[in-house]
Amino acid sequence: MGENENNVLLEVKHLKTYYSGRKKSEIVRAVDDVSFIIHAGETLGLVGESGCGKSSLGRTILRLQPAVGGEVLYRGEDIQKLSEKEMRSLRQKMQLVFQNPYASLNPRMTVLESVRAPLDAFHIGTREERYERSREILKYVGLESHQINRYPHEFSGGQRQRVVIARAMITQPDFIVCDEPVSALDVSVRAQVLNLMQNMQRERKVAYLFISHDLSVVKHISDRIAVMYLGKIVELASRDELYEHPMHPYTEALLSAIPIPDADERPKRIILQGDMPSPLKPPGGCRFHTRCRYAMDCCKTQEPKFIYDKQGHGVACHLYKGESGDERIGGKD
């Protein structure tokens, strides 16, 4: 995927999303100064442990929950500054696929009605055109004509997720946030849904922010991958570059946990010590230093800057310095 600025669909700049804790003085820093870009037709994978802020980031980008700082630029326009009316029209181009396909479908609506609902909401086409368009996209995702008037409970999990994807695609969006879209599915069905998403992306040039904790799935579908830890992006690179040359110690640990059938090719498992700290009280300096096997004194007091190497591989880690990001200053072999 090229770095042509004219091809940038979405740009996130220093985005912050905070929540109030149980006490008034407590603040949960779910998303804390996050920046990246997504190109038209690209899939950016977003990985990290549960509770790191992945879903909060996706929902904030779509303005389903408010940001406390930063910008989300869609085709150069800051959507945080749009009125509700302007945002409503933009939602045709920015959609969301949820993790649970059953919970995201109205059990009292047929799948045809659910898929047609966005067309009705945005008053797209005539009644007959909406019906035909809904029927066609349901057929495209693998449902037969005799199934379209059935209710969600009459379908398998994989079929329901296909319906959810059809509903997200019905308005012909440019960008879709996919929040763990296949984690609830069996492995064989998961592959079918992922292939469907890739086929639709090639044909419709849609961009995905693909949120998942499954690194094998992310590798299959992503062009680039961002690694998130405790509200911050700690590494971002192309898929192949990240998997072949991980730079951040957290990324190394995540990749070492991927199951590999061949024992000879299996990397040594890196076991992280302890749990991820609470976002209510994140550690000072580098947020990963409490679990990092390479931690130095500076990691405890200084927050690392996010730097890039010549290949566009970005990392926030004190093991690297300088504009090139490839000069090591200690700790790592």
Secondary structure, DSSP 8 states (H G I E B T S, - for coil): ----GGGEEEEEEEEEEEEE-SSTT-EEEEEEEEEEEEETT-EEEEE--TTSSHHHHHHHHTTSS--SEEEEEETTEEGGG--HHHHHHHTTTEEEE-S-TTTTS-TTS-HHHHHHHHHHHTT-S-HHHHHHHHHHHHHHTT--GGGTTS-GGGS-HHHHHHHHHHHHHTT--SEEEEESTTTTS-HHHHHHHHHHHHHHHHHH--EEEEE-S-HHHHHHH-SEEEEEETTEEEEEEEHHHHHHS--SHHHHHHHHTS--S-TTT--------S----TTS--SSSTTTTT-TT--HHHHH----EEE-TTS-EEE-TTEETTTS-EE-SS--
